[in-house]
Amino acid sequence: MVRMTYRRAGVDISAAERLVERIRPIALKTARPGLLAGVGGFSALFDLKSRNYRHPVLVSSTDGVGTKLKIAFMMNVHDTVGIDLVAMGVNDILTQGAEPLFFLDYFATGRLKPRTALEVIRGIAAGCRLAGCALIGGETAEMPSFYGDGEYDLAGFAVGVVEKKNIPDPAVIVPGDLLVGLPSSGLHSNGYSLARRVLLDVRGLKLGDRISELGRTLGEEMLEPTRIYAGAIQKLVRRHAIKGIAHITGGGIPGNLPRIFPRGRRARIRRGSWPVPPIFDLIQRFGGVSQAEMDRTFNNGLGIILVVGKREADRVGRALKKMGEKWYLIGEVRKGERGVAFVS
């Protein structure tokens, strides 16, 4: 009779314990004021008093990377999706004007491969440094037969804080306010099921193919990390009257921008007022994808849209230029049913 152990059943506790010890110094490099206890304990501690807020409000978000992970598996490149994981959560809490404080991750796989897991965690730590938040904890789950060989899933949890009086108020958005777009770095982490279907299955491209329009391989383009907008947004909300901030993720502009509007407000957006990265044109042409489908699936080149008053727009533009940020005046707020109208 074979003596069964947890390891024989597919779970290597010792490997997980060794992984935690290797993660600890990586996480410590993301430490910031307020961090009291992080990776290694049953829970983590963060002291809000260190931030000098009069009326602090906690802001939280959770998200994943989606089927972009399939590209990471195919290319055996795992650090960039760690940055994506942080970006998706942090960019969401930035819409409330929040300062990112800390981040937690969940890494689940069928069989733990420490080298792959460490690559992912290093990417998460890099994303946390870009966002200015601490990697304060996480969870590694080894679940035999639940995932395919070499596959894993990720979830992330971002927590920030904002002074209550500085939370953007949708009620102040009025007709005539202007829409300022900040460029994306490409696909970010949305629409990959359609992108993979069109580019890899329908068109038959390989991830190693060098695409002239992209100036690099298809795989490099598809693994380009999601931009983290923490630096720019934090500076803007401290010094300027930003009425609304929308993170353009799954659902595109039509599915995200109206979420920050009060009733009776809609967006009028001018096509051609910002450059659309070539990856979107390739998907549209190769897949025969309609413009409406592109609009509601992808960010089409804009990762963040700000709502600002006319009098504030020039100052915001100058501030962004001083930061080295590109920005585009893409349209304005109109009166009408909540939604988005695109015009040529």
Protein Blocks (a to p, Z undefined) as FASTA:
>chain_A
ZZddfklnopafklmmmmmmmmmmmmmmmgcehiabdchiabdcddfklnopabdcdddd
dddebjmlmmmmmnopaklmmmmmmmmmmmmmmmnopacfbdcdddddfbdcfklmmmmm
mmmmmmmmmnopacfbdcddddehkacehiacddddddddddfklpccfklpcghiacdd
dddebjmjghklmmmmmmmmmnopafklccfklopafklmmmoccddfklmmmmmmmmpc
cfbdcdddehijmlmmmmmpcehiacdddehiaccdfklmmmmmmnopafklmmmmmgno
pabdcdddfklmmmmmmmmmmnopacddfbdcdeddedddddZZ
